[in-house]
């Protein structure tokens, strides 16, 4: 490679690197726009989920769940099953509150993006009624959960519930996993 070609190549690489660094700096400082999907702000969606949790679970008003759900609401609960429709989903949530009447959902983290809200919580209470087909035990329950909510028009349209079922089975005396002391 001739000297003038090396100088030209070096100048081109220097210019490209400088442009890339400048562009990267601008991109790093840019704030991505949260998709609104026309369903309201992230803060409003978070408040809606918090209100549902506080009223329905902590307030022990499982019968209020329908207030926070769209008509076509869906509840995805893994091996527990999938439920569709406001009345059905509200009935499932009311059943949980009836089975654990002193239920408390202690929110550890909550954040949102667009029309979705994620909540990490620790649920505690005493099993006074049938829960997941397990007869009342009168025992204290505690389990971790991470739930994803999708909102539409300020109401919950879908929930993906990820509950620690092993903890529930352990605390009810239904199943003792070998790794639990």
Backbone as a printed PyTorch tensor [residue, N CA C, xyz], in Angstrom:
tensor([[[  0.8490,  -1.1610,   0.0000],
         [  0.0000,   0.0000,   0.0000],
         [  0.8960,   1.2270,   0.0000]],

        [[  0.6080,   2.1560,  -0.8910],
         [  1.3970,   3.3740,  -0.9980],
         [  1.0640,   4.3150,   0.1520]],

        [[  1.9940,   5.2510,   0.4030],
         [  1.8510,   6.1720,   1.5230],
         [  0.5720,   6.9770,   1.4170]],

        [[  0.2520,   7.5140,   0.2450],
         [ -0.9460,   8.3290,   0.0970],
         [ -2.2190,   7.5030,   0.3420]],

        [[ -2.1870,   6.1760,   0.0280],
         [ -3.3410,   5.3200,   0.2800],
         [ -3.5140,   5.0890,   1.7920]],

        [[ -2.3750,   4.9380,   2.4880],
         [ -2.4420,   4.7560,   3.9430],
         [ -2.9870,   6.0110,   4.6090]],

        [[ -2.5400,   7.1790,   4.1600],
         [ -3.0090,   8.4470,   4.7230],
         [ -4.5090,   8.6050,   4.4690]],

        [[ -4.9630,   8.2910,   3.2660],
         [ -6.3800,   8.4110,   2.9220],
         [ -7.2210,   7.4430,   3.7600]],

        [[ -6.7330,   6.2030,   3.8720],
         [ -7.4460,   5.1950,   4.6610],
         [ -7.5070,   5.6120,   6.1330]],

        [[ -6.3950,   6.1190,   6.6770],
         [ -6.3660,   6.5600,   8.0700],
         [ -7.3390,   7.7100,   8.2820]],

        [[ -7.3610,   8.6610,   7.3530],
         [ -8.2730,   9.8070,   7.4650],
         [ -9.7270,   9.3340,   7.4160]],

        [[-10.0200,   8.4030,   6.5160],
         [-11.3820,   7.8930,   6.3860],
         [-11.8140,   7.1480,   7.6640]],

        [[-10.8990,   6.3160,   8.2120],
         [-11.2210,   5.5880,   9.4350],
         [-11.4100,   6.5330,  10.6210]],

        [[-10.5720,   7.5790,  10.6890],
         [-10.6930,   8.5560,  11.7620],
         [-12.0380,   9.2650,  11.6780]],

        [[-12.4130,   9.6770,  10.4690],
         [-13.6960,  10.3570,  10.2750],
         [-14.8640,   9.4350,  10.6180]],

        [[-14.7720,   8.1810,  10.1780],
         [-15.8440,   7.2240,  10.4500],
         [-15.9640,   6.9500,  11.9490]],

        [[-14.8240,   6.8080,  12.6160],
         [-14.8320,   6.5590,  14.0480],
         [-15.4160,   7.7460,  14.7870]],

        [[-15.0150,   8.9470,  14.4290],
         [-15.5330,  10.1550,  15.0780],
         [-17.0350,  10.2670,  14.8720]],

        [[-17.5090,   9.9840,  13.6690],
         [-18.9460,  10.0390,  13.3900],
         [-19.6820,   8.9930,  14.1950]],

        [[-19.0890,   7.8000,  14.2660],
         [-19.7190,   6.7190,  15.0240],
         [-19.8130,   7.0320,  16.4960]],

        [[-18.7520,   7.6120,  17.0850],
         [-18.7540,   7.9770,  18.4940],
         [-19.7880,   9.0650,  18.7500]],

        [[-19.8560,  10.0460,  17.8590],
         [-20.8400,  11.1130,  18.0220],
         [-22.2600,  10.5550,  17.9300]],

        [[-22.4840,   9.6740,  16.9650],
         [-23.8160,   9.0860,  16.8060],
         [-24.1720,   8.2150,  18.0080]],

        [[-23.1960,   7.4730,  18.5140],
         [-23.4370,   6.6300,  19.6770],
         [-23.7670,   7.4780,  20.8890]],

        [[-23.0950,   8.6210,  21.0360],
         [-23.3760,   9.5160,  22.1530],
         [-24.7860,  10.0640,  22.0790]],

        [[-25.2090,  10.4570,  20.8980],
         [-26.5630,  10.9480,  20.7250],
         [-27.5640,   9.8310,  21.0210]],

        [[-27.2980,   8.6420,  20.5020],
         [-28.2060,   7.5140,  20.7220],
         [-28.2610,   7.1380,  22.1940]],

        [[-27.1460,   7.1890,  22.8890],
         [-27.1210,   6.8230,  24.3020],
         [-27.9090,   7.8060,  25.1390]],

        [[-27.9340,   9.0730,  24.7300],
         [-28.6490,  10.0890,  25.4880],
         [-30.1070,  10.2260,  25.0660]],

        [[-30.4730,   9.6000,  23.9840],
         [-31.8500,   9.6820,  23.5170],
         [-32.7330,   8.8150,  24.4020]],

        [[-33.9300,   9.2920,  24.6800],
         [-34.8770,   8.5210,  25.4720],
         [-35.8540,   7.8530,  24.5160]],

        [[-35.9610,   6.5260,  24.5810],
         [-36.8820,   5.8590,  23.6830],
         [-38.3180,   6.2260,  24.0280]],

        [[-39.1070,   6.3930,  23.0180],
         [-40.5100,   6.7110,  23.2350],
         [-41.2340,   5.4360,  23.6380]],

        [[-41.9410,   5.5160,  24.7570],
         [-42.7260,   4.3620,  25.1920],
         [-43.9540,   4.2640,  24.3120]],

        [[-44.2190,   3.0820,  23.7790],
         [-45.3840,   2.9520,  22.9270],
         [-46.6490,   3.2030,  23.7270]],

        [[-47.5390,   4.0160,  23.2300],
         [-48.7550,   4.3340,  23.9800],
         [-49.9090,   3.4420,  23.5770]],

        [[-49.9160,   2.9570,  22.3670],
         [-50.9680,   2.0830,  21.8710],
         [-52.3520,   2.6890,  22.0900]],

        [[-52.4060,   3.9700,  22.4250],
         [-53.6880,   4.6150,  22.6210],
         [-54.4270,   4.1590,  23.8690]],

        [[-53.7390,   3.5510,  24.8260],
         [-54.4140,   2.9970,  25.9910],
         [-54.1080,   3.7620,  27.2720]],

        [[-53.4220,   4.8570,  27.2120],
         [-53.1200,   5.6030,  28.4190],
         [-51.6460,   5.5530,  28.7400]],

        [[-51.2880,   6.3270,  29.7400],
         [-49.8840,   6.4260,  30.0970],
         [-49.4440,   5.2390,  30.9400]],

        [[-48.1480,   5.0290,  30.9650],
         [-47.5770,   3.9610,  31.7820],
         [-47.9240,   4.1960,  33.2490]],

        [[-47.7900,   5.4380,  33.7080],
         [-48.0890,   5.7440,  35.1130],
         [-49.5480,   5.4210,  35.4510]],

        [[-50.4630,   5.7380,  34.5420],
         [-51.8790,   5.4290,  34.7770],
         [-52.1060,   3.9210,  34.8030]],

        [[-51.4130,   3.1930,  33.9470],
         [-51.5480,   1.7300,  33.9360],
         [-51.0330,   1.1240,  35.2330]],

        [[-49.9010,   1.6250,  35.7200],
         [-49.3540,   1.1440,  36.9910],
         [-50.3410,   1.4250,  38.1230]],

        [[-50.8930,   2.6430,  38.1460],
         [-51.8820,   2.9900,  39.1840],
         [-53.0990,   2.0700,  39.1110]],

        [[-53.5310,   1.7320,  37.9020],
         [-54.6840,   0.8500,  37.7410],
         [-54.4350,  -0.5400,  38.3190]],

        [[-53.2560,  -1.0910,  38.0540],
         [-52.9130,  -2.4130,  38.5910],
         [-52.7690,  -2.3280,  40.1080]],

        [[-52.1000,  -1.2800,  40.6090],
         [-51.9460,  -1.1140,  42.0620],
         [-53.3120,  -1.0200,  42.7470]],

        [[-54.2240,  -0.2780,  42.1600],
         [-55.5550,  -0.1280,  42.7350],
         [-56.2830,  -1.4640,  42.7740]],

        [[-56.1750,  -2.2270,  41.7040],
         [-56.7900,  -3.5560,  41.6580],
         [-56.2280,  -4.4430,  42.7600]],

        [[-54.9140,  -4.4700,  42.9220],
         [-54.2780,  -5.2950,  43.9470],
         [-54.6830,  -4.8390,  45.3530]],

        [[-54.6850,  -3.5260,  45.5800],
         [-55.0140,  -2.9970,  46.9000],
         [-56.4690,  -3.2590,  47.2700]],

        [[-57.3720,  -3.0430,  46.3360],
         [-58.8000,  -3.2300,  46.6080],
         [-59.1630,  -4.7080,  46.6450]],

        [[-58.8250,  -5.4270,  45.5930],
         [-59.2480,  -6.8140,  45.4570],
         [-58.5490,  -7.7760,  46.4010]],

        [[-57.2320,  -7.6350,  46.5500],
         [-56.4720,  -8.5800,  47.3700],
         [-56.2780,  -8.0590,  48.7870]],

        [[-55.5500,  -6.9520,  48.9290],
         [-55.2750,  -6.4220,  50.2650],
         [-56.5450,  -5.9500,  50.9650]],

        [[-57.4980,  -5.4200,  50.2000],
         [-58.7650,  -4.9640,  50.7750],
         [-59.7450,  -6.0970,  50.9980]],

        [[-59.3720,  -7.2900,  50.5270],
         [-60.1840,  -8.5020,  50.6830],
         [-61.5500,  -8.3640,  50.0240]],

        [[-61.5710,  -7.6610,  48.8960],
         [-62.8020,  -7.4810,  48.1260],
         [-62.6590,  -8.1940,  46.7830]],

        [[-62.5190,  -9.4990,  46.8260],
         [-62.3920, -10.2740,  45.5980],
         [-63.5630, -10.0570,  44.6650]],

        [[-64.7270,  -9.7300,  45.2420],
         [-65.9150,  -9.4810,  44.4260],
         [-65.8090,  -8.1740,  43.6290]],

        [[-64.8160,  -7.3540,  43.9120],
         [-64.6040,  -6.1090,  43.1590],
         [-63.7510,  -6.3180,  41.9080]],

        [[-63.1840,  -7.4920,  41.7350],
         [-62.2320,  -7.7340,  40.6380],
         [-62.8020,  -7.3350,  39.2790]],

        [[-64.0740,  -7.5810,  39.0430],
         [-64.6840,  -7.2870,  37.7390],
         [-64.5630,  -5.8100,  37.3720]],

        [[-64.4910,  -4.9390,  38.3550],
         [-64.3700,  -3.4910,  38.0980],
         [-63.1080,  -3.1410,  37.3200]],

        [[-62.0860,  -3.9690,  37.4570],
         [-60.7730,  -3.6630,  36.8970],
         [-60.4720,  -4.4340,  35.6160]],

        [[-61.4390,  -5.2080,  35.1180],
         [-61.2150,  -6.0910,  33.9770],
         [-62.0370,  -5.6740,  32.7590]],

        [[-61.4680,  -5.9170,  31.5800],
         [-62.2420,  -5.7310,  30.3530],
         [-63.2250,  -6.9010,  30.2260]],

        [[-64.2320,  -6.7520,  29.3940],
         [-65.2210,  -7.8050,  29.2030],
         [-64.6260,  -9.1050,  28.6950]],

        [[-63.5790,  -8.9830,  27.8810],
         [-62.9480, -10.1720,  27.2930],
         [-61.6410, -10.5410,  28.0060]],

        [[-61.5340, -10.1830,  29.2730],
         [-60.3040, -10.4160,  30.0380],
         [-59.8860, -11.8780,  29.9820]],

        [[-58.5630, -12.0690,  29.9970],
         [-57.9940, -13.4180,  30.0020],
         [-56.9920, -13.5220,  31.1430]],

        [[-57.0310, -14.6710,  31.8220],
         [-56.1330, -14.9560,  32.9400],
         [-55.3790, -16.2230,  32.5780]],

        [[-54.0600, -16.0910,  32.4030],
         [-53.2080, -17.2180,  32.0240],
         [-52.4280, -17.6290,  33.2640]],

        [[-52.7050, -18.8240,  33.7660],
         [-52.0970, -19.2360,  35.0260],
         [-51.3020, -20.5330,  34.9030]],

        [[-50.6660, -20.7370,  33.7760],
         [-49.8040, -21.9070,  33.6040],
         [-50.5450, -23.2050,  33.8420]],

        [[-49.9980, -24.0430,  34.7210],
         [-50.5990, -25.3570,  34.9640],
         [-51.9430, -25.2650,  35.6780]],

        [[-52.2440, -24.1320,  36.2860],
         [-53.5410, -23.9520,  36.9340],
         [-54.6380, -23.8130,  35.8790]],

        [[-54.2920, -23.2580,  34.7310],
         [-55.2520, -23.1470,  33.6400],
         [-55.3620, -21.7430,  33.0940]],

        [[-56.1470, -21.6100,  32.0430],
         [-56.4330, -20.3270,  31.4100],
         [-57.9230, -20.0650,  31.5260]],

        [[-58.2670, -18.8150,  31.8290],
         [-59.6600, -18.4480,  32.0330],
         [-59.9680, -17.2220,  31.1850]],

        [[-61.1620, -17.1900,  30.6110],
         [-61.5380, -16.0910,  29.7210],
         [-62.8820, -15.5110,  30.1380]],

        [[-62.9900, -14.1870,  30.0440],
         [-64.2250, -13.4680,  30.3350],
         [-64.1830, -12.8170,  31.6970]],

        [[-64.7360, -11.6050,  31.7610],
         [-64.7030, -10.8240,  33.0010],
         [-65.2680, -11.6190,  34.1840]],

        [[-66.4320, -12.2110,  34.0300],
         [-67.0660, -12.9170,  35.1390],
         [-66.2370, -14.1170,  35.5920]],

        [[-65.6900, -14.8640,  34.6470],
         [-64.8950, -16.0470,  34.9890],
         [-63.6200, -15.6520,  35.7140]],

        [[-62.8850, -14.6770,  35.1630],
         [-61.6270, -14.2420,  35.7780],
         [-61.9030, -13.6420,  37.1550]],

        [[-62.9290, -12.8120,  37.2590],
         [-63.2770, -12.2150,  38.5490],
         [-63.6450, -13.3060,  39.5490]],

        [[-64.3340, -14.3490,  39.0990],
         [-64.7070, -15.4550,  39.9760],
         [-63.4930, -16.1980,  40.5090]],

        [[-62.4890, -16.4000,  39.6350],
         [-61.2570, -17.0660,  40.0700],
         [-60.5650, -16.2300,  41.1440]],

        [[-60.4400, -14.9180,  40.9060],
         [-59.7750, -14.0450,  41.8800],
         [-60.5690, -13.9630,  43.1810]],

        [[-61.8990, -13.8880,  43.0810],
         [-62.7330, -13.8620,  44.2900],
         [-62.5870, -15.1670,  45.0610]],

        [[-62.4360, -16.2840,  44.3550],
         [-62.2520, -17.5720,  45.0130],
         [-60.9550, -17.6480,  45.8000]],

        [[-59.9050, -17.0380,  45.2550],
         [-58.6140, -17.0060,  45.9470],
         [-58.7350, -16.1910,  47.2380]],

        [[-59.3890, -15.0270,  47.1510],
         [-59.5610, -14.1780,  48.3290],
         [-60.4610, -14.8670,  49.3600]],

        [[-61.4800, -15.5900,  48.9030],
         [-62.3610, -16.3100,  49.8310],
         [-61.5930, -17.4290,  50.5400]],

        [[-60.7000, -18.1050,  49.8210],
         [-59.9320, -19.2020,  50.4060],
         [-58.8690, -18.7030,  51.3740]],

        [[-58.3620, -17.5020,  51.1130],
         [-57.3130, -16.9050,  51.9550],
         [-57.8110, -15.5080,  52.3520]],

        [[-58.7630, -15.4280,  53.2960],
         [-59.4330, -14.1510,  53.5870],
         [-58.5380, -13.0690,  54.1810]],

        [[-57.3930, -13.4330,  54.7560],
         [-56.4640, -12.4230,  55.2810],
         [-55.2890, -12.2050,  54.3200]],

        [[-55.5060, -12.5410,  53.0560],
         [-54.4620, -12.4430,  52.0340],
         [-53.8470, -11.0440,  51.9960]],

        [[-52.5460, -11.0200,  51.8510],
         [-51.8200,  -9.7500,  51.6870],
         [-50.8290,  -9.9240,  50.5460]],

        [[-50.8960,  -9.0130,  49.5880],
         [-49.9700,  -9.0210,  48.4520],
         [-48.9730,  -7.8920,  48.6640]],

        [[-47.7780,  -8.2310,  49.0980],
         [-46.7360,  -7.2560,  49.3830],
         [-45.9270,  -7.0120,  48.1020]],

        [[-46.1680,  -5.8870,  47.4650],
         [-45.5060,  -5.5580,  46.2010],
         [-44.0350,  -5.2540,  46.4600]],

        [[-43.1640,  -6.0090,  45.7910],
         [-41.7190,  -5.8220,  45.8980],
         [-41.2050,  -4.8990,  44.7970]],

        [[-41.7310,  -5.0700,  43.5930],
         [-41.3560,  -4.2560,  42.4320],
         [-42.5740,  -4.1050,  41.5420]],

        [[-42.6840,  -2.9540,  40.9080],
         [-43.7280,  -2.7450,  39.9090],
         [-43.1840,  -1.7580,  38.8840]],

        [[-43.3260,  -2.0990,  37.6180],
         [-42.8910,  -1.1910,  36.5590],
         [-43.6940,  -1.4860,  35.3090]],

        [[-43.6890,  -0.5330,  34.4030],
         [-44.4740,  -0.7060,  33.1910],
         [-43.7560,  -0.2150,  31.9650]],

        [[-44.2960,  -0.6310,  30.8410],
         [-43.8160,  -0.1940,  29.5330],
         [-45.0050,  -0.2820,  28.5880]],

        [[-45.3560,   0.8410,  28.0090],
         [-46.5030,   0.8400,  27.1030],
         [-47.7560,   0.4200,  27.8380]],

        [[-48.4330,  -0.5940,  27.3210],
         [-49.6830,  -1.0520,  27.9250],
         [-49.4880,  -2.2630,  28.8350]],

        [[-48.2450,  -2.5270,  29.2580],
         [-47.9700,  -3.6670,  30.1210],
         [-47.3570,  -3.2270,  31.4580]],

        [[-47.7480,  -3.9420,  32.5090],
         [-47.2440,  -3.6810,  33.8520],
         [-46.7820,  -5.0130,  34.4400]],

        [[-45.5980,  -5.0230,  35.0520],
         [-45.0470,  -6.2100,  35.6930],
         [-44.9890,  -5.9590,  37.1960]],

        [[-45.4400,  -6.9520,  37.9550],
         [-45.4330,  -6.8490,  39.4110],
         [-44.7470,  -8.0820,  39.9890]],

        [[-43.8070,  -7.8360,  40.9000],
         [-43.1990,  -8.9250,  41.6780],
         [-43.6770,  -8.7380,  43.1000]],

        [[-44.2640,  -9.7940,  43.6610],
         [-44.8130,  -9.6570,  44.9990],
         [-44.6500, -10.9190,  45.8180]],

        [[-44.8570, -10.7630,  47.1170],
         [-44.8790, -11.8820,  48.0470],
         [-46.2920, -11.9070,  48.6260]],

        [[-46.9430, -13.0430,  48.4750],
         [-48.3200, -13.1960,  48.9300],
         [-48.3130, -14.0140,  50.2200]],

        [[-49.0530, -13.5370,  51.2300],
         [-49.1580, -14.2460,  52.5020],
         [-50.6150, -14.3100,  52.9260]],

        [[-50.9140, -15.2460,  53.7870],
         [-52.2660, -15.3630,  54.3350],
         [-52.4870, -16.7360,  54.9230]],

        [[-53.7000, -16.9420,  55.4300],
         [-54.0720, -18.2060,  56.0580],
         [-55.1220, -18.8910,  55.2030]],

        [[-54.8980, -20.1440,  54.8650],
         [-55.8420, -20.8730,  54.0240],
         [-57.0420, -21.3160,  54.8580]],

        [[-58.1680, -20.6200,  54.6770],
         [-59.3950, -20.9230,  55.4170],
         [-60.4260, -21.6250,  54.5410]],

        [[-60.1640, -21.7110,  53.2420],
         [-61.0930, -22.3620,  52.3230],
         [-60.3290, -23.1590,  51.2900]],

        [[-61.0610, -23.8180,  50.3980],
         [-60.4530, -24.6350,  49.3560],
         [-59.6770, -23.7460,  48.3850]],

        [[-58.4360, -24.1210,  48.1260],
         [-57.5610, -23.3750,  47.2240],
         [-56.9150, -24.3690,  46.2730]],

        [[-57.1290, -24.1900,  44.9810],
         [-56.5940, -25.0940,  43.9570],
         [-57.0390, -26.5380,  44.2100]],

        [[-58.2410, -26.6900,  44.7550],
         [-58.7640, -28.0200,  45.0440],
         [-58.2400, -28.6140,  46.3410]],

        [[-57.4260, -27.8730,  47.0650],
         [-56.8670, -28.3320,  48.3420],
         [-57.8000, -27.8540,  49.4540]],

        [[-58.3620, -28.7790,  50.2350],
         [-59.2680, -28.3730,  51.3160],
         [-58.5770, -27.4390,  52.3120]],

        [[-59.3790, -26.6420,  53.0060],
         [-58.8560, -25.6970,  53.9950],
         [-57.9520, -26.4050,  54.9910]],

        [[-56.8230, -25.7680,  55.2800],
         [-55.8650, -26.3390,  56.2280],
         [-55.7030, -25.4880,  57.4810]],

        [[-56.0760, -24.2170,  57.4000],
         [-55.8500, -23.3120,  58.5200],
         [-54.3880, -22.9290,  58.6670]],

        [[-53.5790, -23.3100,  57.6950],
         [-52.1390, -23.0580,  57.7570],
         [-51.7810, -21.7330,  57.0920]],

        [[-50.6670, -21.1710,  57.5680],
         [-50.1160, -19.9500,  56.9750],
         [-49.4880, -20.2880,  55.6260]],

        [[-49.7550, -19.4640,  54.6340],
         [-49.1810, -19.6300,  53.2980],
         [-48.3110, -18.4250,  52.9730]],

        [[-47.2690, -18.6750,  52.2050],
         [-46.4440, -17.5900,  51.6710],
         [-45.8430, -18.0640,  50.3610]],

        [[-46.0210, -17.2530,  49.3070],
         [-45.4280, -17.5980,  48.0190],
         [-45.0420, -16.3420,  47.2590]],

        [[-44.0760, -16.5140,  46.3830],
         [-43.6280, -15.4350,  45.5060],
         [-44.4220, -15.5000,  44.2180]],

        [[-44.5690, -14.3360,  43.5870],
         [-45.2850, -14.2730,  42.3100],
         [-44.6890, -13.1730,  41.4540]],

        [[-44.7000, -13.4000,  40.1680],
         [-44.3740, -12.3630,  39.1900],
         [-45.5010, -12.4030,  38.1660]],

        [[-46.2300, -11.3130,  38.0670],
         [-47.3870, -11.2620,  37.1860],
         [-47.2050, -10.1530,  36.1570]],

        [[-47.6130, -10.4590,  34.9340],
         [-47.5840,  -9.4920,  33.8420],
         [-49.0220,  -9.1680,  33.4780]],

        [[-49.3390,  -7.8820,  33.4680],
         [-50.6740,  -7.4110,  33.1290],
         [-50.6100,  -6.6330,  31.8250]],

        [[-51.5940,  -6.8280,  30.9700],
         [-51.7570,  -5.9950,  29.7740],
         [-53.0690,  -5.2340,  29.9590]],

        [[-52.9940,  -3.9280,  29.7520],
         [-54.1690,  -3.0910,  29.9380],
         [-54.7010,  -2.5690,  28.6110]],

        [[-55.9890,  -2.3610,  28.5880],
         [-56.6550,  -1.8090,  27.4190],
         [-57.7040,  -0.8240,  27.9400]],

        [[-57.5660,   0.4220,  27.5580],
         [-58.5290,   1.4230,  28.0250],
         [-58.5500,   1.5770,  29.5330]],

        [[-57.4020,   1.3900,  30.1820],
         [-57.3100,   1.5600,  31.6280],
         [-57.7450,   0.3530,  32.4420]],

        [[-58.1410,  -0.7210,  31.7700],
         [-58.5750,  -1.9300,  32.4820],
         [-57.6830,  -3.1090,  32.0890]],

        [[-57.6130,  -4.0820,  32.9570],
         [-56.7810,  -5.2560,  32.7140],
         [-57.4660,  -6.1410,  31.6800]],

        [[-56.7710,  -6.3860,  30.5820],
         [-57.3280,  -7.2590,  29.5410],
         [-56.7070,  -8.6510,  29.6020]],

        [[-55.4670,  -8.7360,  30.1070],
         [-54.8130, -10.0340,  30.2410],
         [-53.8780, -10.0170,  31.4400]],

        [[-53.7730, -11.1780,  32.0710],
         [-52.7960, -11.3550,  33.1430],
         [-52.1270, -12.7030,  32.9480]],

        [[-50.8170, -12.6920,  33.0310],
         [-50.0270, -13.9210,  33.0430],
         [-49.5090, -14.0530,  34.4640]],

        [[-50.0430, -15.0240,  35.2030],
         [-49.7030, -15.2020,  36.6100],
         [-48.6660, -16.3020,  36.7540]],

        [[-47.5750, -15.9700,  37.4040],
         [-46.5120, -16.9380,  37.6490],
         [-46.3370, -17.0360,  39.1630]],

        [[-47.0700, -17.9560,  39.7600],
         [-47.0600, -18.1370,  41.2060],
         [-46.1450, -19.3100,  41.5600]],

        [[-45.5360, -19.2600,  42.7190],
         [-44.6860, -20.3560,  43.1890],
         [-45.5880, -21.4420,  43.7630]],

        [[-46.0600, -22.3280,  42.8770],
         [-46.9860, -23.3830,  43.2990],
         [-46.3360, -24.3750,  44.2540]],

        [[-45.0410, -24.5880,  44.1520],
         [-44.3600, -25.5050,  45.0710],
         [-44.4660, -24.9710,  46.4970]],

        [[-44.3380, -23.6660,  46.6720],
         [-44.4720, -23.0730,  48.0050],
         [-45.8920, -23.2570,  48.5300]],

        [[-46.8940, -23.0770,  47.6610],
         [-48.2880, -23.2610,  48.0850],
         [-48.5180, -24.7150,  48.4960]],

        [[-48.0510, -25.6480,  47.6770],
         [-48.2170, -27.0680,  47.9960],
         [-47.4850, -27.4360,  49.2830]],

        [[-46.3010, -26.8700,  49.4800],
         [-45.5360, -27.1210,  50.7020],
         [-46.2780, -26.5780,  51.9190]],

        [[-46.7230, -25.3330,  51.8420],
         [-47.3570, -24.6960,  52.9930],
         [-48.7090, -25.3130,  53.3520]],

        [[-49.3970, -25.8840,  52.3590],
         [-50.6730, -26.5440,  52.6560],
         [-50.4650, -27.9760,  53.1380]],

        [[-49.2260, -28.4670,  53.0810],
         [-48.9230, -29.8290,  53.4980],
         [-49.2780, -30.8580,  52.4390]],

        [[-49.5210, -30.3950,  51.2270],
         [-49.9170, -31.2760,  50.1280],
         [-48.7310, -31.9960,  49.5210]],

        [[-47.6110, -31.3070,  49.4300],
         [-46.4220, -31.8640,  48.7920],
         [-45.1910, -31.2530,  49.4270]],

        [[-44.2460, -32.0880,  49.7720],
         [-42.9830, -31.6150,  50.3330],
         [-41.8720, -31.9060,  49.3240]],

        [[-41.3640, -30.8600,  48.7060],
         [-40.2560, -31.0230,  47.7590],
         [-38.9920, -31.3910,  48.5420]],

        [[-38.1810, -32.2700,  48.0050],
         [-36.9920, -32.7250,  48.7340],
         [-35.9800, -31.6060,  49.0320]],

        [[-36.0090, -30.5300,  48.3180],
         [-35.0290, -29.4560,  48.5370],
         [-35.5150, -28.4200,  49.5490]],

        [[-36.7520, -28.5490,  50.0270],
         [-37.2690, -27.6020,  51.0120],
         [-36.9980, -28.1480,  52.4060]],

        [[-36.3290, -27.3390,  53.2660],
         [-35.9930, -27.8200,  54.6220],
         [-37.2450, -28.0670,  55.4710]]])
